[in-house]
Amino acid sequence: MNLHNQVLLYPFNPRLALSLRFRLNLMIGLTLLIIVGVGTLFVVHNARRSVLEEVRSSIDMALQMVEVGLARSAGPQQALAAWLAELGRMEKIRHFHIQMRQPTQSPTDLSHDTPKHAGSLAPNWFAWAVTPTLMVGEKQVVNGAGEPVRIVIEANPADEIDEAWIEARSFLVFMVALAAAVSGLVHITLGRAFKSVGHILRGMEDIEQGDYGKRLPHFDLAEFDRISAAFNHMAQALAKSRDENRALASHSLRVQEDERRYLAQELHDELGQSLSAIKVMAASLRNTPRQEHRNERRLLFTSQLDVRWTAEHYDGDNPHREAAETIMHQCDRLFGVVRGMMRRLHPLMLDELGLIPSLQDLIENWRTRHPDIDIFSILDEGVEAFVGSAKIHLFRIVQESLTNISKHADAKTVWIELALMEGDSIYLKVADDGKGFDPALPRTGFGLHGIHERVASMNGQLALETDTDRGVSLEIIAPCHA
């Protein structure tokens, strides 16, 4: 026997959405990622500007030293070339290449620096981002033969890029570590905070399902602790209101059943006896023969002193017979109407014979009125000893369910099961294979609402499973009553 623990009369279908904790973590993570990205751009920009300034200053210094060297070594070309070679080998100005270009000779490389970016410490993306536009310095002189000589100084920022990467790497590592620490701290803080939110959400779900006994604990955060206090007060107020409503509904049902019992008894005693008396009088009127004009006797004289009495009897049909039979027929019809009204108002058999015979009688009468619908029932005789005052509610639930099936279901088969469960509980199921209904749509009738009130008055649980073209299954578990 399967029963859901919540009443599904008006199901709610929530929209799928990301949790608030995930969204906050995502937003903070993206914010930190943007900060790291902006920091990286800032570092790259500063490194590029630093490399550019260093390269420009190196070329400017090299050009100045070339001019100084030319002034000091004015003489043969060999002396000039030797001095430029010494300049190229200087350790502190190795951010460029020096070449001598003559019209009649191939360029002479006077620098012993390594090739561009060979063995660079910086990654390719950083070198690509900070490498400035190629800068070339040029100085033209005339050698001893009167030929023009071009001294070309070409920038080589590889060493400066490596130095910039060493400085930027430390800063980037610090930023990434700081972002990771902030993200971890936020994640832990949100986790602790939203642990309270999880308690609150579960409490609200329990309230939605009708469990007003749920109480939230105290929380460390003042805001959540205030929410907890307000929630507990709300749950207590709802529990009190539910208990009062259940007591009022139980009292109303009890008054209603008492009034129905009284009306059924009055119909049985007063109207039934009156109809019986009317029928007896109509039967007597129908069977009374016509009087023969008070048995007129006429005295006839025929001959001398001869007297003869003759009583003439006027036989014929009774003129009141048709009216009496009509009255008797109406009395018989009213007897059936009164019996049906008494059965609907209060089944007297329920008080005299119990729940099981009353349900059997209800099912047989319903089967007679609806011969085109197959109805199968399993009624456990053991329920009778434990049903107590709940028998009228169980009877009414079955009666209302059969009424709804006959009016709305267009069903071909109906199943009814009443059994005694383990743990001192009574199980009732009424199901059909009719057209069912969409539980999400609002309903204007009060049949299911009345069933819900009766189940609540028994402190039971109700589950309703239905869908369009899938029939209806109503399951109830109620505690046993003495």
SEMAR-186883 format. One record per residue (C-alpha): residue in three letters; x, y, z. Coordinates in nm, 3 decimals. Layout:
BEGIN
   code         u         v         w
    ALA         X         Y         Z
...
***
This chain:
BEGIN
   code         u         v         w
    MET     0.000     0.000     0.000
    ASN     0.159     0.321    -0.115
    LEU     0.061     0.657     0.025
    HIS     0.222     0.993    -0.011
    ASN     0.260     1.194     0.303
    GLN     0.118     1.513     0.157
    VAL    -0.218     1.615     0.023
    LEU    -0.191     1.679    -0.349
    LEU    -0.520     1.856    -0.400
    TYR    -0.358     2.171    -0.533
    PRO    -0.005     2.081    -0.645
    PHE     0.248     2.351    -0.703
    ASN     0.501     2.332    -0.978
    PRO     0.802     2.562    -0.900
    ARG     1.017     2.699    -1.182
    LEU     1.371     2.568    -1.212
    ALA     1.624     2.830    -1.103
    LEU     1.982     2.855    -0.986
    SER     2.026     2.864    -0.612
    LEU     2.111     3.195    -0.450
    ARG     2.435     3.053    -0.309
    PHE     2.550     2.938    -0.653
    ARG     2.463     3.273    -0.809
    LEU     2.649     3.465    -0.540
    ASN     2.953     3.240    -0.575
    LEU     2.936     3.279    -0.951
    MET     2.906     3.659    -0.931
    ILE     3.192     3.688    -0.683
    GLY     3.406     3.448    -0.885
    LEU     3.342     3.646    -1.204
    THR     3.418     3.970    -1.020
    LEU     3.748     3.832    -0.892
    LEU     3.827     3.699    -1.239
    ILE     3.762     4.045    -1.385
    ILE     3.983     4.201    -1.116
    VAL     4.264     3.957    -1.197
    GLY     4.216     4.026    -1.567
    VAL     4.224     4.403    -1.517
    GLY     4.531     4.364    -1.293
    THR     4.700     4.155    -1.560
    LEU     4.627     4.421    -1.822
    PHE     4.762     4.686    -1.586
    VAL     5.079     4.484    -1.526
    VAL     5.126     4.420    -1.899
    HIS     5.070     4.788    -1.977
    ASN     5.325     4.899    -1.720
    ALA     5.573     4.631    -1.833
    ARG     5.533     4.736    -2.196
    ARG     5.588     5.100    -2.106
    SER     5.889     5.008    -1.891
    VAL     6.044     4.799    -2.168
    LEU     5.982     5.076    -2.419
    GLU     6.143     5.338    -2.199
    GLU     6.439     5.114    -2.121
    VAL     6.494     5.031    -2.487
    ARG     6.460     5.394    -2.591
    SER     6.699     5.511    -2.321
    SER     6.947     5.235    -2.416
    ILE     6.945     5.335    -2.782
    ASP     6.976     5.703    -2.693
    MET     7.268     5.626    -2.463
    ALA     7.429     5.407    -2.730
    LEU     7.399     5.684    -2.988
    GLN     7.554     5.933    -2.745
    MET     7.839     5.694    -2.671
    VAL     7.891     5.641    -3.045
    GLU     7.923     6.017    -3.089
    VAL     8.166     6.036    -2.800
    GLY     8.363     5.744    -2.940
    LEU     8.376     5.900    -3.284
    ALA     8.509     6.219    -3.139
    ARG     8.778     6.037    -2.943
    SER     8.873     5.786    -3.214
    ALA     8.882     6.010    -3.511
    GLY     9.123     5.832    -3.734
    PRO     9.149     5.511    -3.929
    GLN     8.849     5.287    -3.974
    GLN     9.016     5.000    -3.782
    ALA     9.030     5.207    -3.466
    LEU     8.663     5.299    -3.502
    ALA     8.559     4.938    -3.556
    ALA     8.759     4.823    -3.254
    TRP     8.599     5.082    -3.036
    LEU     8.246     4.990    -3.155
    ALA     8.318     4.623    -3.087
    GLU     8.418     4.712    -2.733
    LEU     8.095     4.908    -2.701
    GLY     7.887     4.607    -2.812
    ARG     8.052     4.386    -2.552
    MET     7.968     4.613    -2.262
    GLU     7.745     4.423    -2.013
    LYS     7.512     4.705    -1.913
    ILE     7.408     4.807    -2.262
    ARG     7.334     4.468    -2.411
    HIS     6.973     4.557    -2.512
    PHE     7.068     4.627    -2.874
    HIS     7.268     4.510    -3.175
    ILE     7.535     4.728    -3.344
    GLN     7.614     4.695    -3.713
    MET     7.842     4.882    -3.949
    ARG     7.705     4.902    -4.300
    GLN     7.923     5.017    -4.590
    PRO     7.819     5.044    -4.952
    THR     8.090     4.808    -5.077
    GLN     8.087     4.552    -4.794
    SER     7.836     4.335    -4.617
    PRO     7.712     4.455    -4.277
    THR     7.950     4.386    -3.992
    ASP     7.790     4.275    -3.662
    LEU     7.987     4.434    -3.383
    SER     7.764     4.304    -3.097
    HIS     7.814     3.967    -2.929
    ASP     7.463     3.960    -2.776
    THR     7.243     3.651    -2.796
    PRO     6.967     3.630    -3.060
    LYS     6.630     3.783    -2.990
    HIS     6.429     3.602    -2.717
    ALA     6.665     3.304    -2.715
    GLY     6.629     3.127    -2.381
    SER     6.370     3.385    -2.266
    LEU     6.215     3.335    -1.921
    ALA     5.894     3.513    -2.015
    PRO     5.611     3.314    -2.175
    ASN     5.528     3.386    -2.536
    TRP     5.203     3.565    -2.458
    PHE     5.378     3.805    -2.219
    ALA     5.666     3.867    -2.462
    TRP     5.415     3.931    -2.741
    ALA     5.216     4.169    -2.521
    VAL     5.506     4.381    -2.392
    THR     5.739     4.384    -2.694
    PRO     5.742     4.741    -2.827
    THR     5.757     4.848    -3.188
    LEU     6.100     4.782    -3.339
    MET     6.326     5.078    -3.262
    VAL     6.637     5.147    -3.468
    GLY     6.897     5.418    -3.414
    GLU     7.134     5.519    -3.692
    LYS     7.452     5.728    -3.712
    GLN     7.634     5.803    -4.039
    VAL     8.008     5.880    -4.056
    VAL     8.278     5.894    -4.325
    ASN     8.572     5.658    -4.312
    GLY     8.929     5.734    -4.403
    ALA     8.864     5.652    -4.767
    GLY     8.590     5.910    -4.785
    GLU     8.315     5.646    -4.802
    PRO     7.995     5.684    -4.595
    VAL     7.964     5.437    -4.308
    ARG     7.628     5.376    -4.135
    ILE     7.630     5.267    -3.775
    VAL     7.290     5.097    -3.709
    ILE     7.176     5.029    -3.351
    GLU     6.874     4.790    -3.341
    ALA     6.680     4.738    -3.016
    ASN     6.677     4.390    -2.860
    PRO     6.438     4.401    -2.559
    ALA     6.466     4.032    -2.464
    ASP     6.660     4.094    -2.144
    GLU     6.429     4.376    -2.041
    ILE     6.125     4.157    -2.110
    ASP     6.266     3.886    -1.885
    GLU     6.323     4.139    -1.609
    ALA     5.970     4.274    -1.655
    TRP     5.828     3.920    -1.642
    ILE     6.010     3.844    -1.316
    GLU     5.855     4.151    -1.157
    ALA     5.510     4.094    -1.314
    ARG     5.507     3.724    -1.224
    SER     5.536     3.798    -0.853
    PHE     5.253     4.048    -0.873
    LEU     5.030     3.816    -1.078
    VAL     5.094     3.525    -0.841
    PHE     5.003     3.750    -0.551
    MET     4.681     3.861    -0.724
    VAL     4.579     3.504    -0.810
    ALA     4.656     3.386    -0.457
    LEU     4.461     3.679    -0.312
    ALA     4.164     3.608    -0.544
    ALA     4.171     3.239    -0.452
    ALA     4.184     3.325    -0.082
    VAL     3.897     3.572    -0.114
    SER     3.693     3.322    -0.317
    GLY     3.756     3.046    -0.063
    LEU     3.670     3.273     0.228
    VAL     3.351     3.389     0.057
    HIS     3.259     3.030    -0.029
    ILE     3.307     2.919     0.331
    THR     3.120     3.221     0.467
    LEU     2.831     3.176     0.224
    GLY     2.826     2.805     0.300
    ARG     2.784     2.871     0.671
    ALA     2.529     3.144     0.605
    PHE     2.328     2.943     0.355
    LYS     2.329     2.643     0.582
    SER     2.083     2.849     0.782
    VAL     1.896     2.927     0.463
    GLY     1.870     2.554     0.395
    HIS     1.712     2.500     0.737
    ILE     1.466     2.781     0.667
    LEU     1.375     2.645     0.322
    ARG     1.317     2.296     0.459
    GLY     1.102     2.441     0.734
    MET     0.895     2.633     0.479
    GLU     0.853     2.317     0.271
    ASP     0.728     2.135     0.581
    ILE     0.485     2.420     0.646
    GLU     0.368     2.397     0.284
    GLN     0.299     2.027     0.335
    GLY     0.101     2.094     0.651
    ASP     0.363     2.003     0.912
    TYR     0.316     2.294     1.152
    GLY     0.519     2.125     1.425
    LYS     0.845     2.223     1.254
    ARG     1.066     2.458     1.457
    LEU     1.391     2.626     1.351
    PRO     1.700     2.641     1.575
    HIS     1.881     2.956     1.680
    PHE     2.137     3.087     1.430
    ASP     2.462     3.274     1.485
    LEU     2.375     3.551     1.240
    ALA     2.136     3.804     1.390
    GLU     1.928     3.840     1.072
    PHE     1.872     3.467     1.035
    ASP     1.801     3.435     1.406
    ARG     1.525     3.695     1.372
    ILE     1.386     3.502     1.075
    SER     1.398     3.185     1.286
    ALA     1.206     3.352     1.570
    ALA     0.945     3.488     1.328
    PHE     0.916     3.149     1.156
    ASN     0.865     2.966     1.485
    HIS     0.601     3.216     1.590
    MET     0.426     3.177     1.255
    ALA     0.437     2.796     1.278
    GLN     0.295     2.808     1.630
    ALA     0.016     3.040     1.520
    LEU    -0.063     2.821     1.218
    ALA    -0.066     2.508     1.434
    LYS    -0.304     2.674     1.678
    SER    -0.524     2.799     1.395
    ARG    -0.522     2.453     1.232
    ASP    -0.620     2.285     1.558
    GLU    -0.901     2.535     1.608
    ASN    -1.020     2.488     1.249
    ARG    -1.008     2.112     1.287
    ALA    -1.201     2.130     1.610
    LEU    -1.457     2.360     1.447
    ALA    -1.479     2.136     1.139
    SER    -1.517     1.827     1.357
    HIS    -1.785     1.997     1.561
    SER    -1.963     2.111     1.243
    LEU    -1.951     1.760     1.098
    ARG    -2.078     1.615     1.425
    VAL    -2.364     1.867     1.439
    GLN    -2.439     1.797     1.074
    GLU    -2.451     1.423     1.129
    ASP    -2.667     1.465     1.439
    GLU    -2.907     1.684     1.244
    ARG    -2.918     1.433     0.961
    ARG    -2.978     1.151     1.204
    TYR    -3.262     1.348     1.363
    LEU    -3.419     1.428     1.025
    ALA    -3.390     1.066     0.915
    GLN    -3.553     0.951     1.240
    GLU    -3.832     1.205     1.199
    LEU    -3.893     1.094     0.842
    HIS    -3.904     0.735     0.957
    ASP    -4.132     0.796     1.255
    GLU    -4.361     1.074     1.144
    LEU    -4.381     1.071     0.765
    GLY    -4.350     0.694     0.742
    GLN    -4.633     0.633     0.988
    SER    -4.848     0.898     0.823
    LEU    -4.800     0.744     0.482
    SER    -4.882     0.401     0.626
    ALA    -5.205     0.534     0.777
    ILE    -5.304     0.704     0.451
    LYS    -5.243     0.385     0.260
    VAL    -5.452     0.180     0.506
    MET    -5.741     0.424     0.477
    ALA    -5.716     0.425     0.097
    ALA    -5.722     0.044     0.097
    SER    -6.030     0.043     0.322
    LEU    -6.204     0.296     0.095
    ARG    -6.122     0.085    -0.210
    ASN    -6.268    -0.235    -0.059
    THR    -6.594    -0.079     0.077
    PRO    -6.899    -0.187    -0.141
    ARG    -7.165     0.058    -0.248
    GLN    -7.461     0.073    -0.014
    GLU    -7.791    -0.018    -0.183
    HIS    -7.968     0.308    -0.109
    ARG    -7.959     0.212     0.257
    ASN    -8.117    -0.120     0.157
    GLU    -8.449     0.027     0.058
    ARG    -8.719    -0.204     0.139
    ARG    -9.039    -0.184    -0.044
    LEU    -9.351    -0.349     0.077
    LEU    -9.553    -0.504    -0.200
    PHE    -9.908    -0.612    -0.157
    THR   -10.019    -0.873    -0.402
    SER   -10.330    -1.048    -0.287
    GLN   -10.540    -1.079     0.016
    LEU   -10.341    -1.062     0.341
    ASP   -10.038    -1.186     0.147
    VAL    -9.736    -0.969     0.231
    ARG    -9.402    -1.007     0.055
    TRP    -9.085    -0.817     0.140
    THR    -8.840    -0.761    -0.134
    ALA    -8.497    -0.611    -0.081
    GLU    -8.351    -0.481    -0.399
    HIS    -7.971    -0.467    -0.406
    TYR    -7.811    -0.241    -0.662
    ASP    -7.476    -0.399    -0.742
    GLY    -7.208    -0.217    -0.951
    ASP    -6.852    -0.073    -0.947
    ASN    -6.727     0.132    -0.653
    PRO    -6.693     0.496    -0.773
    HIS    -6.403     0.558    -0.523
    ARG    -6.189     0.261    -0.625
    GLU    -5.979     0.449    -0.884
    ALA    -5.903     0.739    -0.647
    ALA    -5.812     0.498    -0.367
    GLU    -5.575     0.305    -0.590
    THR    -5.411     0.633    -0.700
    ILE    -5.361     0.730    -0.337
    MET    -5.209     0.390    -0.259
    HIS    -4.976     0.415    -0.560
    GLN    -4.857     0.759    -0.450
    CYS    -4.801     0.627    -0.099
    ASP    -4.583     0.347    -0.235
    ARG    -4.383     0.598    -0.441
    LEU    -4.340     0.826    -0.141
    PHE    -4.224     0.529     0.065
    GLY    -3.938     0.481    -0.183
    VAL    -3.856     0.851    -0.183
    VAL    -3.853     0.863     0.197
    ARG    -3.631     0.555     0.220
    GLY    -3.385     0.713    -0.026
    MET    -3.386     1.039     0.169
    MET    -3.326     0.857     0.495
    ARG    -3.040     0.661     0.340
    ARG    -2.880     0.982     0.213
    LEU    -2.939     1.172     0.534
    HIS    -2.816     0.902     0.767
    PRO    -2.782     0.530     0.706
    LEU    -2.973     0.378     0.997
    MET    -2.804     0.049     0.913
    LEU    -2.473     0.210     1.014
    ASP    -2.586     0.239     1.376
    GLU    -2.758    -0.098     1.385
    LEU    -2.530    -0.329     1.182
    GLY    -2.200    -0.140     1.146
    LEU    -1.974    -0.003     0.872
    ILE    -1.912    -0.312     0.658
    PRO    -2.283    -0.403     0.604
    SER    -2.361    -0.036     0.538
    LEU    -2.088    -0.013     0.273
    GLN    -2.207    -0.338     0.116
    ASP    -2.560    -0.201     0.100
    LEU    -2.433     0.129    -0.045
    ILE    -2.232    -0.055    -0.310
    GLU    -2.524    -0.281    -0.404
    ASN    -2.762     0.014    -0.440
    TRP    -2.503     0.203    -0.646
    ARG    -2.448    -0.102    -0.866
    THR    -2.825    -0.124    -0.922
    ARG    -2.843     0.242    -1.028
    HIS    -2.535     0.215    -1.251
    PRO    -2.540    -0.130    -1.413
    ASP    -2.302    -0.017    -1.689
    ILE    -2.013     0.036    -1.441
    ASP    -1.826    -0.256    -1.287
    ILE    -1.751    -0.208    -0.919
    PHE    -1.518    -0.433    -0.719
    SER    -1.479    -0.411    -0.344
    ILE    -1.254    -0.567    -0.080
    LEU    -1.388    -0.496     0.269
    ASP    -1.193    -0.628     0.566
    GLU    -1.425    -0.744     0.846
    GLY    -1.149    -0.676     1.098
    VAL    -1.187    -0.301     1.048
    GLU    -1.522    -0.306     1.229
    ALA    -1.367    -0.350     1.572
    PHE    -1.127    -0.055     1.531
    VAL    -1.325     0.200     1.333
    GLY    -1.506     0.357     1.630
    SER    -1.653     0.701     1.569
    ALA    -1.474     0.727     1.233
    LYS    -1.721     0.493     1.064
    ILE    -1.954     0.775     0.959
    HIS    -1.660     0.962     0.800
    LEU    -1.538     0.657     0.610
    PHE    -1.892     0.587     0.493
    ARG    -1.937     0.947     0.376
    ILE    -1.603     0.944     0.196
    VAL    -1.699     0.633    -0.002
    GLN    -2.044     0.779    -0.066
    GLU    -1.903     1.112    -0.191
    SER    -1.642     0.934    -0.405
    LEU    -1.908     0.720    -0.574
    THR    -2.120     1.031    -0.631
    ASN    -1.827     1.211    -0.797
    ILE    -1.753     0.907    -1.013
    SER    -2.113     0.882    -1.133
    LYS    -2.128     1.255    -1.214
    HIS    -1.789     1.335    -1.361
    ALA    -1.566     1.032    -1.423
    ASP    -1.728     0.848    -1.718
    ALA    -1.560     0.542    -1.570
    LYS    -1.605     0.178    -1.665
    THR    -1.458     0.022    -1.351
    VAL    -1.441     0.123    -0.984
    TRP    -1.227    -0.033    -0.710
    ILE    -1.292     0.004    -0.336
    GLU    -1.058    -0.136    -0.071
    LEU    -1.093    -0.109     0.306
    ALA    -0.834    -0.288     0.517
    LEU    -0.661    -0.289     0.853
    MET    -0.291    -0.202     0.830
    GLU    -0.008    -0.290     1.060
    GLY     0.049    -0.031     1.327
    ASP    -0.319     0.020     1.411
    SER    -0.412     0.214     1.098
    ILE    -0.708     0.191     0.864
    TYR    -0.648     0.203     0.490
    LEU    -0.915     0.313     0.241
    LYS    -0.872     0.336    -0.134
    VAL    -1.127     0.436    -0.398
    ALA    -1.006     0.436    -0.760
    ASP    -1.160     0.449    -1.107
    ASP    -1.046     0.434    -1.469
    GLY    -1.234     0.744    -1.579
    LYS    -1.118     1.058    -1.753
    GLY    -0.964     1.211    -1.441
    PHE    -0.876     1.580    -1.427
    ASP    -0.581     1.816    -1.425
    PRO    -0.486     1.874    -1.059
    ALA    -0.327     2.209    -1.148
    LEU    -0.660     2.357    -1.259
    PRO    -0.885     2.521    -0.997
    ARG    -1.206     2.343    -0.907
    THR    -1.536     2.493    -0.802
    GLY    -1.690     2.191    -0.627
    PHE    -1.668     2.109    -0.257
    GLY    -1.663     1.728    -0.275
    LEU    -1.288     1.686    -0.241
    HIS    -1.273     1.967     0.011
    GLY    -1.532     1.787     0.224
    ILE    -1.333     1.463     0.198
    HIS    -1.021     1.649     0.307
    GLU    -1.205     1.792     0.610
    ARG    -1.328     1.449     0.713
    VAL    -0.978     1.302     0.680
    ALA    -0.840     1.590     0.891
    SER    -1.108     1.531     1.156
    MET    -0.984     1.169     1.178
    ASN    -0.619     1.289     1.205
    GLY    -0.550     1.094     0.888
    GLN    -0.349     1.142     0.572
    LEU    -0.485     1.177     0.222
    ALA    -0.319     1.131    -0.116
    LEU    -0.486     1.203    -0.448
    GLU    -0.330     1.084    -0.773
    THR    -0.493     1.187    -1.097
    ASP    -0.429     1.325    -1.440
    THR    -0.623     1.376    -1.759
    ASP    -0.739     1.041    -1.904
    ARG    -0.572     0.849    -1.621
    GLY    -0.854     0.816    -1.371
    VAL    -0.851     0.910    -1.004
    SER    -0.699     0.723    -0.710
    LEU    -0.790     0.835    -0.359
    GLU    -0.592     0.682    -0.071
    ILE    -0.650     0.747     0.298
    ILE    -0.468     0.627     0.607
    ALA    -0.637     0.704     0.938
    PRO    -0.551     0.592     1.292
    CYS    -0.773     0.337     1.457
    HIS    -1.040     0.464     1.697
    ALA    -1.161     0.287     2.007
***
